[in-house]
Amino acid sequence: MTVIFSKKCELALQAVLFLSIKPKDEFLSARDISKELQLPKEFISKVLQKLTETGIVGSKKGKTGGFFLAKDPSEIRLIQIVETIDGLGVFEKCVLGFPGCSPDNPCPLHNKWGHLRDEAFKMLTEFTLAELKDSAEKKIGNLKFDIL
């Protein structure tokens, strides 16, 4: 698990990156996605359902149905996925959880965390799924070999 995001958010980011490397007209079941990413199907199902509520992911019911990106990958930024699953509180709250943490009343990590937090937010806001396609394909392709 990362320092910033919940496990649910990590899974959502991985699932959406996975969908972004697939052809537009390909519908994938939660089972197929979980198998390819080596992640629990129940979690994948839940995060994909949440992402359909916000229009990032679409779903089609039926025998030939499944999940797909509802928008072009160039229109989806990583921050949208983070906001849907975890919200943006991590970019606003004290990293140590102190109430009232501010530049005038900083916690011991305020200045260091503030810089890291701002850089993370900037990165997540800048990148679209389309810009990450090649590196996502490579990483997801290597998952099969990572478990050997």
C-alpha positions as CSV (number, residue, x, y, z in Angstrom):
1,M,0.0,0.0,0.0
2,T,1.2,3.5,-0.7
3,V,1.5,6.3,1.7
4,I,-1.0,8.5,-0.1
5,F,-3.8,6.3,-1.5
6,S,-6.0,3.7,-0.1
7,K,-5.7,0.1,-1.4
8,K,-9.1,0.7,-3.2
9,C,-7.6,3.7,-5.0
10,E,-4.5,1.8,-6.0
11,L,-6.7,-0.9,-7.5
12,A,-8.9,1.7,-9.3
13,L,-5.8,3.3,-10.8
14,Q,-4.5,-0.1,-12.0
15,A,-7.9,-1.1,-13.4
16,V,-8.4,2.1,-15.3
17,L,-4.9,2.0,-16.7
18,F,-5.6,-1.6,-17.8
19,L,-8.8,-0.5,-19.6
20,S,-6.9,2.3,-21.2
21,I,-4.6,0.0,-23.1
22,K,-7.5,-2.2,-24.4
23,P,-9.3,-1.5,-27.7
24,K,-12.3,0.9,-27.4
25,D,-14.8,-1.8,-28.4
26,E,-13.6,-4.5,-26.0
27,F,-15.7,-5.1,-22.9
28,L,-14.0,-6.8,-20.0
29,S,-15.5,-8.5,-17.1
30,A,-14.3,-7.8,-13.5
31,R,-13.1,-11.4,-13.5
32,D,-11.0,-10.9,-16.6
33,I,-9.5,-7.7,-15.3
34,S,-8.8,-9.2,-11.9
35,K,-7.1,-12.2,-13.5
36,E,-4.9,-10.1,-15.7
37,L,-3.9,-7.7,-12.9
38,Q,-3.7,-10.5,-10.3
39,L,-6.1,-8.6,-8.0
40,P,-9.1,-9.7,-6.0
41,K,-12.3,-9.7,-8.2
42,E,-14.5,-8.3,-5.4
43,F,-12.4,-5.2,-5.1
44,I,-12.1,-4.7,-8.8
45,S,-15.9,-5.0,-9.1
46,K,-16.5,-2.4,-6.4
47,V,-14.1,0.2,-7.7
48,L,-15.3,-0.2,-11.3
49,Q,-18.9,0.3,-10.1
50,K,-17.9,3.5,-8.3
51,L,-16.0,4.7,-11.4
52,T,-19.1,4.1,-13.6
53,E,-21.1,6.4,-11.3
54,T,-18.8,9.3,-12.2
55,G,-18.6,8.4,-15.9
56,I,-15.0,7.5,-16.1
57,V,-15.8,3.8,-16.8
58,G,-18.9,2.5,-18.6
59,S,-20.5,-0.9,-18.3
60,K,-22.6,-3.0,-20.6
61,K,-24.8,-5.8,-19.2
62,G,-25.3,-9.1,-20.7
63,K,-23.4,-12.1,-22.0
64,T,-21.1,-10.0,-24.1
65,G,-21.0,-7.1,-21.7
66,G,-18.3,-5.9,-19.3
67,F,-16.5,-2.7,-18.4
68,F,-14.8,-0.2,-20.7
69,L,-13.5,3.4,-20.6
70,A,-16.5,5.8,-21.0
71,K,-14.2,8.6,-22.2
72,D,-11.2,8.8,-24.5
73,P,-8.0,8.1,-22.5
74,S,-6.8,11.6,-23.4
75,E,-9.7,13.1,-21.5
76,I,-9.1,11.2,-18.2
77,R,-6.5,12.5,-15.7
78,L,-5.3,10.4,-12.8
79,I,-6.5,12.9,-10.4
80,Q,-10.1,12.2,-11.5
81,I,-9.7,8.6,-10.4
82,V,-8.1,9.5,-7.1
83,E,-10.9,12.1,-6.4
84,T,-13.6,9.5,-7.2
85,I,-12.2,6.8,-4.9
86,D,-10.4,8.6,-2.1
87,G,-11.4,12.2,-2.5
88,L,-8.9,15.1,-2.4
89,G,-8.6,15.2,1.4
90,V,-5.1,13.8,1.3
91,F,-4.0,17.0,-0.5
92,E,-5.6,19.2,2.1
93,K,-5.1,17.6,5.5
94,C,-2.2,17.2,7.8
95,V,-0.1,14.2,7.0
96,L,0.1,13.4,10.7
97,G,-3.6,14.1,11.3
98,F,-3.1,17.1,13.6
99,P,-6.1,19.4,13.6
100,G,-5.5,23.0,12.7
101,C,-2.2,22.3,11.0
102,S,-1.3,25.3,8.8
103,P,1.7,27.4,7.8
104,D,1.1,29.5,10.9
105,N,0.7,26.4,13.2
106,P,2.7,23.7,11.4
107,C,3.1,20.1,12.4
108,P,6.7,18.6,12.4
109,L,6.3,17.5,8.8
110,H,4.2,20.3,7.5
111,N,6.9,22.0,5.2
112,K,8.3,18.8,3.8
113,W,4.9,17.1,3.3
114,G,3.4,20.3,1.8
115,H,6.0,20.2,-1.0
116,L,5.6,16.5,-1.7
117,R,1.8,16.8,-1.6
118,D,1.8,19.7,-4.1
119,E,4.1,17.8,-6.4
120,A,2.0,14.7,-6.2
121,F,-1.2,16.7,-7.0
122,K,0.5,18.4,-9.9
123,M,1.7,15.1,-11.4
124,L,-1.7,13.5,-11.0
125,T,-3.4,16.5,-12.6
126,E,-1.0,16.7,-15.5
127,F,-1.0,13.1,-16.7
128,T,-3.8,11.6,-18.8
129,L,-4.3,7.9,-19.4
130,A,-3.2,8.4,-23.0
131,E,0.1,9.8,-22.0
132,L,0.8,6.7,-19.8
133,K,-0.3,4.1,-22.3
134,D,3.1,2.8,-23.4
135,S,4.5,2.5,-19.8
136,A,1.2,1.0,-18.6
137,E,1.2,-1.6,-21.4
138,K,4.8,-2.6,-20.5
139,K,4.1,-2.8,-16.8
140,I,0.9,-4.8,-17.2
141,G,2.6,-7.1,-19.7
142,N,5.3,-7.8,-17.2
143,L,2.9,-8.8,-14.5
144,K,2.8,-12.3,-15.9
145,F,6.5,-12.6,-15.3
146,D,6.6,-10.9,-12.0
147,I,5.0,-13.9,-10.2
148,L,7.4,-16.5,-11.7
